[in-house]
């Protein structure tokens, strides 16, 4: 299992004091839209970025138009013209998307315009609800019992094997120490449409779409009924952060799985995993749901299961006795028996319209008969870090408390600050950080949606959903000082302890359950940031800290702490 999926702590007491300093202390300054000079610069920047980032430019033009400057004048003619130009450009893009039958992007432009420039979409006569129904149907029409699919009727669990496939990635010949051998990747998948659409894990097919991979690769599938024949397949779309991919092969599926729900699963319920462990096709294992909400992915809470899972099971379906898919097997820890994980099917259903879009709705130019390139589905984020907010004395959450906002990020520019409590996004109530994460998965990046706060006077705040970086903390580090980064990285808020010594701090807040909390730090501890190194290939930071911890009797201790570059609490 990939180590960067785990939230881990690597603590080593150093034998000697490390005196070299490589800690970033400079801060990025967010644009102050109340300053007329900065407004003029922003007008120029927005104009230059309009074609490359149309919705973001429209949103920033909206912010400019609705922010008073120092002189007390709320709008200038240049700002009004910029906003109108941006709105008209986005409207043109909406019509272009409609003409291409690109429903996903049409929805993105329409929704953003409806929030920021509602007058611009008043004259649109197309029944947009029909588009919404088409998108929704992609996530709900997968039913093996649908008579239109002409699918076999199953009588026992073993019958469901017909709907599974072995994913076979041919990577050519690998040479080690002068000896060559066949190099391949084996995984599992399952049909979700009669016309050959298959779901698997992104990490199974990564070499076929990763631009950094420069070697040979060919993608095939093998049917459970014919394990000798390799059938060519292609990648339709994929989501790295959710580890989900959609494939297409030109065969009629012998069986199509129903996408069920994991919401009715309880700990102890029986589940079945079907796949090709170490290449052994048509293997079924049985187990139970061991736990929920394991935070192994930055954008999804996953299920823990004890059904036997091995290398090759990745991408296979997790089903109930009726054959309804309740999850996608994606990981197992090989050294620990019965410690395996599956992605709840709700996440698959949330992104299916975006995975399908270019392929299913034929958005290409029909004259060139080209096949769609694999579409990467990007996750959204707004540059913030927070936790589930619970009212005093309450066990259940009632929102998400923002603890940190990245300077210049969407959350910061929208006016959402540390201490604010998010209660809804896009009209959907959120009671926890997990619920907020799921609602953001359901939405496309590069669009504007309304956020509501606990403050009754702050409802429907337009916020731009930016593209989530692979490692958000790297982008935060570009914008902010390393000591401010410690809050979202370690769960430890620091404040300067000395004006003369820039790397000495006092701990002012600790997030319960965070790396800092589990490392024994507490409020009022003295901390010196000695060195911080980014291990980007492995997905974590190594932070060297010299500290006097209250829980250690204020003894001087040097620590080396490892922290993942991404977290579900960063959104």
TAVEN-V76510 format. One line per field, one symbol per residue. ss: DSSP state (A for helix, B for strand, O for the rest). phi: phi as a letter, one per 20 degrees, with the letter a starting at -180 (. if undefined). burial: # if it has 16 or more other C-alpha atoms within 10 Angstrom, else .. Layout:
ss=???
phi=???
burial=???
This chain:
ss=OOAAAOOOOOOBBOOOOOOOOOOOOOOOOOOOOOOAAAAAAAAAAAAAAOOOOAAAAAAAAAAAAOOOOOOOOOOOAAAAAAAAAAAAAAAAAAAAAAAOOOAAAAAAAAAAAAAAOAAAAOOOOOOAAAAAAAAAAAAAOOOOOOAAAOOOOOOOAAAAAAABBBBBBBBBBBBBOOBBBBBBBBBBBBBOOOOOBBBBOAAAAAAAAOOOOOOOOBBBBBBOOBBBBBBBBBBBBBBOOOOBBBBBBOOOOOOOOBBOOOOOOOOOOBBBBBBBBOOBBBBBBBBBBBBBBBBBBOOBBBBBBOOOOOOOOOOOBBBOOOOBBBBBBBBBOOOOOOOBBBBBAAAAAAAAAAAAAAAAOOOOOOOOOOOOOOBBOOOBBOOBBBBBOOOOOOOOOOOBBBBBBOOOOAAAAOOOOOOOBBBBBOOBBOOOAAAAAAAAAOOOOOBBBBBBBOOOOOOOBBBBBBBOOOOAAAAAAAAOOAAAAAAAAAOBBBBBOOOOOOOBBBBBBBOOOOAAAAOOOOOOOBBBBBBBBBBOOOOBBBBBBBBBOAAAOOOBBBBBBBBBOOOOOBO
phi=.ffffeeccddcffecfeefccdedfdedffefeefffffffgfffffegffcffffffffffffddfegfneebdfffffffffffffffffffffffemefffgffffffffeecgffdfefefffffffffffffeceecfefffflefeecbgfffggedceecdedmdddclnddbfdbddbcabfcbfenecdbefffdgfecfffedefbcdcccffebeeeedgbceeabcffelccddcceceffbdfeeebefefcgofeccddacflnefledcdacfeadleeedfdbedeecdffccgofgnfedcefenffdacfcbbefecfmdcbbegfgffffdggfffhfffeleffffelfegfgeeeeedbcmbcacfecfgndeefcqcefdbcfgnegffffnedgofdedbclndfcdbffffffffffdffmcdcedddfffecdlffceeefffgcgffffffecffffffffedmcedcgebfedfddbdfdacefnfgfffenfbgnfecdeebcceeffdmbedddcdbdegfdmlffcdcddebffcbfeec
burial=...####.#.............##.......###....#..##..##..#...############.###.........##.##########.###.##.##############.###..##.........#...#..##..####...#.#........############.............#########################.......########........#################...##########..#....########.#.####.#####.#..##########################..##########.....######################..###.......#.##.##############.......#################.###.#######..##########################....##########.#####.##.################.##....######.###..####...###.########.#....###########.......###############
